[in-house]
Every structure is written in structure tokens, then in C-alpha cells.
Amino acid sequence: MAEEKKAQPAGVWPKVKPFVNGGASGMLATCVIQPIDMIKVRIQLGQGSAAAVTKNMLREEGVGAFYKGLSAGLLRQATYTTARLGSFKMLTNKAVEANDGKPLPLYQKALCGLTAGAIGASVGSPADLALIRMQADATLPAAQRRNYSNAFHALYRIVADEGVLALWKGAGPTVVRAMALNMGMLASYDQSVEFFKDSLGLGEAATVLGASTVSGFFASACSLPFDYVKTQIQKMQPDAEGKYPYSGSMDCAMKTLKSGGPFKFYTGFPVYCVRIAPHVMMTWIFLNQIQKAQKSLGL
């Protein structure tokens, strides 16, 4: 009986651990990347180059401006990354079982990544909306600013002013963007780990660093067009007649394509790549370190 009681927590922890580890690694990575993310949003909102945005923010708003929206960013990771990395681990484990323990082909990893991205984005969309609005607030005229004090205040105000469903405004492009990003990030990381470790015979540190770099590149390349549309939808304001500039993500995409061509979707790509790739890399590196620490502690 005593042995059965001791075994019960062990049965729960393995199921919860991928979610806990995913959220923790994402939150740690966000603390480092938040300033770059802030610059990326300002560039997409048309405030100039990375250097110009950085200079103006320092001169007009101070260092604290780079961390505006950090609470929303951490909340987003606690929901979005917890769900997507945990789901991906569960889905790939099930797929490996169904595949008689053999390594999964790339297309199956990509499908698991797409699904995990959709799950994570659905859970994390409210926090993502709060983050975008907090980061974009300073770019608006004083009369139009929402002046959210933190992520929870933003969520409260959105529900009070616009209704509960407004928390998922722009959820469509958010989910699509997350599916593209996670397909690139998760599938390429697993595939790269197999290649670097099994084919090239690299050690653990080199394998994690190399696979993280590949993962960051593909996550950036796959997701930026969707991120651009998502940002435009989430930060739009009605005009004097109460009309929004875009009726939806497809309308935004078509108007953007017509006015700026396909390369308009890659506005701010260097900064976006610098922001996404290191965040992805650090998420994997932090996750690897968390797993090693748990293993040493017998968890």
C-alpha cells in the first residue's frame, strides 16, 4: 500500500512536467528578450529603423520603456508556451508510441507542431492582445491611449469596455501565426537534434546550441508574415465614423499586399529575426538546463 501511494505522485508529475518546464523556460527567455520585442513592435507600427526607434525611446521615454508590457509578456508565456511545449511533448510521445518507438518523420513532427501551436495560441491569445496593446499604447495620440497599468488591468479593461469575446480579438491570425511558428520551431528542433547528435556525433551542449539556432531561423522565416497581420489587427483603432481600417485578417493581408507588395509583410525582418531566434534558442537552452536540474534532483 505504501509503495502504491508513493507511486501516485510519480504518475502525475510526468504528465504535468512538460507544461511546467515549457512555461518556465519561456518566461525566463522573455525576461531577456523583452527590449528587442518592444523595438520590433514599434518598427512594425511605422516608427522607423531599429536605431531610430531605440534612440527615440531612450530620449523620450527612458530605459523603462523597453520593459513596458513585461507583465503581459510573462503572462503570455505562462499560458501560451506552457500549453504549446507541453502539448507538443504529449503529442510526439503519443505519435512515437503509435510508431512502435521509432523516430518520427519530419512531416509528423510538423503536424504535432501545428497542433501544439494552435492549442497554445488559443490559450494565450488574451495575454497576447494585452501585450500588443501595452507595447503600442505609447505610439498613440494622448487622447487615444488606454494607459493600462499592467497585464491584469489590461484584461480587466478589455472585458469591461469591449466584452469577454474581445479578449480573442485577432485570435484568428494569432492562431495561424502560432501554427506557422511552432511548425518551424518545434519540428526543426527535434529533427536537428537527431541530425547533430546521431549523424554528426556532437556533444550535448553543441547539439542544443546548433538545434536551437536552426529552430530559431525556421520559426522566424515561417511566422513573420502572420505576425505582421496579427499586429495590425490587434492595434487598429476605429476612425471618426467608428469604422476599423480592416474587416479581418484576410482583408488586412490583401490591402497590405496591394499597397506594399509581398515584402511589406517582412517589415522589420532583421529585428524580428534577432528577437525570435534568440528567444527560441534561449527557450530551448533554459528548457535543457531545467531538465538537467530536475534529473539531478531525481524529478
N, C-alpha and C positions, 0 to 999 in steps of 0.2 A: 504493500500500500504506500509506504514511504517513497519507494522508487517511482511509483506512478505519479505521486504528487510532484516530485521533483522534475519529472519529465514534461509536465504540463506547460510550465513557462517556456521550456525549450521549444515546444511545438508552436507557441505563439510568436516568440521573438524572431525566428527565421522569416515569418510572413510579414512582420512589421519592419524588420531591419532595412530592407531596400528602400522603403519610403522615408524612414528616419535619416538614413545615410544620404539619400538624394537631396532632401531638403536642407540638411546641414551643410553639405558641400556647396550647394547653390547659394546659400546665404553668405557663406564665407567668401565665395568668389565675387558676389555683388558688392560687398564692402570695399573691395579693391577696385572694381571696375566702374562704380557709380559716376565718378567725374567724367570719364570718357563717354559714358552713356548720355550724360547731360549735354555734352558738346554735340553728340550725334543728333539728338532731338532738335537742338537749336539750328543746326545746319539744314535739316530737313524742313524746318519751318522758314527757311529762306533768310537767315541772319548772316550769311557769308561763309567764308572759309573757316577751317578749324582754328587757324592762328587768329583770325579776326574775332571769332566768337570767344575764344579764350581770353584775348586781350580786353574785349568789352565787358565780359563777365567779371573779370578781376577789377577793372576800373570802376564799374557802375554798381556791382552787387557784392563784391568781396569773395573771399575763399569759400564761405559758407554756401554760396550759390551752387557750387559744384556738387554739393550733397543734398540739395533740395529734392525731396521725393524719396530719400533713402528709406524712410519707414514703409512707403508703398512698395519700394523695390524689395525689401526684406519680406514683406507680406506676400508679394508675388512669388518669391522663391519658396516660401513656406507652403504655398498652395500649389503653384504650377510645377516647380521642379520636384517637389515631393511626389506629386501624382505621376509625372511623366517618367522619371527614372525608376520609381517603384513599379509602375505598370510595365515598363519595358523589361525589367528583370523578371517579373512574373510571366509575361507573355513569352519571352525567349526560353525560360525554363520549361514551360508547357510545350513549346514547339520542339525543344531538344528531346523531351520525353517521347513525344509523338514520332520523332525521327530516330528512335531507338538509340539515343545518346550520341548520335553523330553530329559533327559541327553543322550549323545551319548554312544553307547557301545564301548569297547576298540578297536575293530578292525576298526571302523570308525575313531576314533581318530588317530590310527596308519596310516591309509590311508591318512588322512589330513596331518600328519607329514611327510610322504614320499613325498607327492606332494609339500609341502612347502619347504622341503629340496632341492628338485630338482630345484625349481624356484630360491631359494636363491643362490645355488651354481652356477647356470648358470650366474646369475648377478654378483656374487662376484669372479668368477674364475680368472680374470685378476689380481685383487688385491692379491688373494691368491698366485698366481705364483710369483708376485713381493716380497711378504713376505718371501716365502720359499727361493728364490734366495738370498735375502739380508741376511737372517739368516745363509745360508750355505756358503756365499762368503768367510768368514774368514778361512774356513776349506780347501779351495783350494790352490794349489801352487800359488805363486805370479803372475806367467805369465798367469794363467787361471782366475784370479779374474776379476769380472766385475766392481767392485768399483762403484756401484750405490750410489748416494748421498742421495736420498730419494725415496719414492714410485713413485712419478710422473716422476722422472728421470728414474727410472727402467722401467716404462711403455713406456716412450718415446724411450728408447734404444731398448727395445724388439721389438717395432713396426719398428724402423729404421733399425735394424740389421737382424731381422728374419721375418718381415711382420706382418700384423694385426692378422692373424689367430693364430700366435704363442702365443697371449695372452691367448688362450684357450688350450695351450699345457697341457696335463694331465687333461683336463676337464672331461673326461670320469670317471676316478677314483675319481675325486673331487666330481662329482655329486653323484656317488654311495655311497661314504663315507658320504656325507651330508644327503642323504636319510636315511642311517642307523642310523646316529647320531640323526637326528631330529625325526625319528620314536621312538627311545628310549627316547629322551629328552622330546618332546612335549606331546606325548601320556601318558607317565608315570606321567608327572607333573599334567596334568588335572585329570587323574584317581586318583592320590594320594591326590589331593586337595579335591575331593569328599569323599574319604575314611576318611581322617583325620578330615575333617570338619563335615560331615554328620554322619559317623559311630562312630567316636571316640569323637566327640564334642569338638575338640580342638579350641583354640582361633586363631585369625588371624596370629599372629607372629609365633606361634608353627606350624600352618598349612603350612605357606610359607616356614619355615625352613625345616620341615620334607619332604614336597613335593619336595623342591629343592634338598635335599640330595638324595632322590630316583631317581630323574630326572638325576642328575649328574652321578650316578652309572650306570644307564642303557645307558646313552649317551656314556660313556667310553667303556663299555663292547661291545656294538654293533658296534662301529666305528673304533677301533684301527687297525684291520687288513687292512681295506680300507685306513686308514691314512698312514700306513706303505708303502703300494704300491704307493699311491699318492706321498709321499715324494721322494721315489726312482725314480719315473718317472720324476718329476719336477726338480730334482737336477742333473740328469745324464748329462755327458759330452761325446762328441764323442772321439774315440781313434785316433791314428795317421792316420788311414785309413779313418776316417770320419764316422765310424760305431758307433751306440749307443749300449750300453750293453743290452737294452731291446727294442723289437719292439713295445711293447704296454703293457697295464696293465695286460692282461692275461698272456703274456709271462713273465712279471716280477713276477707275482704270482706263476706260475709254476716253474720257476727257483729258487725262494726263497723256495718254498715247497720242492723241490728236494735237495737243498743244506743244508737247515737248519731245515727242518721239520715244522710242523704246529705252534710250539711255537715261531719260528723265527718272525712270524707276530706280536707277542706280546712283541717284543724287546722294552724295556723302558716302560713297562706297569705301574709300580708303579708311575713313574714320569708323565706319560701320564694321569693316573687316578687323580693324585694330581693336574695336570694342568686343565684337562677338567672338573672334578667335581666342583671345586671351581668357575671356570668361569661360568658354568651353574648355580650354586647356586647364585652367585652374579648378574648374568643377571636377574634372576627371582626376587631377592630381590630388585635390583635397579628398575626393572620394577614396582614392587609393590609400592615402595616409590614414583616413578614418578606419578603413577596413583592416589595415595592418595593426592599428592600435587595438581594435576590437579583438583581433586574432591573438595578440599578445596577452590580452586580459581574459582570454577564454570565452569571449562573447560571440 
